[in-house]
């Protein structure tokens, strides 16, 4: 399956990325370029909505972890929205949920950015 990505700023500190399709070894370069561009905008938070993603392999998880490392110096965070139980389970097994905020609802992720901002 192909991958296409929509993205843009939510507000002054948050950038939203919505991948559509599968994230695997063939498509991860586009996903990585989009995440890197979002980090390069100076966003403190990058919200990635996996609502229209059917599959994520370890290369996609690696890209998310890399983005998290890049955001850490500015007290930033990758926020993951994922309604699919199978993909959420992969995130849990990989340890992604230990370093990023993972939620099934976009509204919860947006509230989390506000809470993180207020705490720092």
C-alpha positions as CSV (number, residue, x, y, z in Angstrom):
1,X,0.0,0.0,0.0
2,X,1.2,3.5,-0.7
3,X,1.7,6.2,1.9
4,X,0.7,9.8,1.7
5,X,1.0,12.3,4.4
6,X,-0.9,15.5,5.4
7,X,0.6,17.8,7.9
8,X,0.6,21.3,9.2
9,X,0.8,23.5,12.3
10,X,-2.0,23.1,14.9
11,X,-0.8,26.2,16.8
12,X,2.5,28.0,17.6
13,X,4.0,25.0,19.4
14,X,2.3,21.9,17.9
15,X,2.7,20.4,14.5
16,X,0.2,17.6,13.3
17,X,1.2,14.8,11.0
18,X,-1.5,12.4,9.5
19,X,0.0,9.5,7.6
20,X,-2.4,7.5,5.4
21,X,-1.5,4.0,4.4
22,X,1.2,1.6,5.6
23,X,4.6,2.7,7.2
24,X,7.2,0.1,6.3
25,X,10.7,-0.1,5.0
26,X,9.6,1.2,1.5
27,X,7.6,4.2,2.8
28,X,9.5,5.2,5.9
29,X,11.8,7.7,4.1
30,X,8.8,9.9,3.4
31,X,7.5,9.6,6.9
32,X,10.9,10.4,8.3
33,X,11.3,13.4,6.1
34,X,7.9,14.8,7.2
35,X,8.8,14.2,10.9
36,X,12.2,15.9,10.5
37,X,10.6,18.9,8.7
38,X,8.1,19.2,11.6
39,X,10.9,19.2,14.1
40,X,12.8,21.7,12.1
41,X,9.9,24.1,12.2
42,X,10.7,24.6,15.9
43,X,7.6,22.9,17.0
44,X,7.7,21.7,20.6
45,X,5.2,19.0,20.1
46,X,4.6,16.8,17.1
47,X,1.3,15.0,17.1
48,X,1.1,12.0,14.8
49,X,-2.3,10.7,14.1
50,X,-2.3,7.0,13.0
51,X,-6.0,6.9,12.5
52,X,-5.6,6.0,8.8
53,X,-2.6,3.7,9.1
54,X,-3.0,0.0,8.7
55,X,0.5,-1.2,9.5
56,X,3.7,0.1,11.1
57,X,6.9,-1.9,11.2
58,X,10.0,-1.3,13.3
59,X,11.5,1.2,10.9
60,X,8.4,3.5,11.6
61,X,8.9,3.1,15.3
62,X,12.5,4.0,15.0
63,X,11.6,7.2,13.2
64,X,9.2,8.1,16.0
65,X,11.9,7.4,18.6
66,X,14.4,9.5,16.7
67,X,12.0,12.4,16.5
68,X,11.4,12.1,20.3
69,X,15.2,12.4,20.8
70,X,15.4,15.5,18.7
71,X,12.5,17.2,20.6
72,X,13.9,16.3,24.1
73,X,16.4,19.3,24.2
74,X,13.5,21.8,23.9
75,X,11.3,19.8,26.4
76,X,9.3,18.6,23.5
77,X,7.4,15.4,22.9
78,X,6.0,13.2,20.2
79,X,2.3,12.6,20.8
80,X,0.8,9.6,19.1
81,X,-2.9,9.2,18.4
82,X,-3.8,5.6,17.6
83,X,-7.2,4.0,17.6
84,X,-6.1,0.6,16.2
85,X,-5.5,-1.9,19.0
86,X,-3.0,-4.0,17.0
87,X,-0.8,-1.0,16.2
88,X,-1.1,0.3,19.8
89,X,0.1,-3.2,21.0
90,X,3.2,-2.9,18.7
91,X,3.9,0.5,20.2
92,X,3.6,-0.9,23.8
93,X,5.8,-3.9,23.0
94,X,8.5,-1.7,21.4
95,X,8.6,0.7,24.4
96,X,7.3,3.7,22.4
97,X,4.6,4.3,24.9
98,X,7.2,4.7,27.6
99,X,8.7,7.7,25.9
100,X,5.8,9.3,24.1
101,X,2.2,10.0,25.1
102,X,0.0,7.5,23.2
103,X,-3.7,7.9,23.2
104,X,-6.6,6.7,21.1
105,X,-8.2,10.2,20.9
106,X,-6.9,13.3,19.2
107,X,-8.6,15.5,21.8
108,X,-6.7,13.8,24.6
109,X,-3.4,14.4,22.8
110,X,-4.2,18.1,22.3
111,X,-5.0,18.4,26.0
112,X,-1.7,16.7,26.8
113,X,0.2,19.3,24.8
114,X,-1.5,22.0,27.0
115,X,-0.6,20.1,30.2
116,X,3.0,19.6,29.1
117,X,3.3,23.3,28.2
118,X,1.8,24.4,31.5
119,X,4.2,22.2,33.5
120,X,7.3,23.6,31.8
